[in-house]
């Protein structure tokens, strides 16, 4: 969680729906209600982060 809060360019998001760079922590979002066995079968662990590479203009990224 500390890593997610320290990011400046990448926004933490519970789901991917936009075109910007996003990151999510599945354990607290999509997998929150999943059975532990199902999470294990899917490879969802407590240290898993999902990153979506967005469509930002390079100049927008370089400004940050």
Secondary structure, 3 states (H helix, E strand, C coil): CHHHHHCCCCEECCCCCCCCCEEECHHHCCCCCCCHHHHHHHCCCCCCCEEECCCCCHHHHHHC
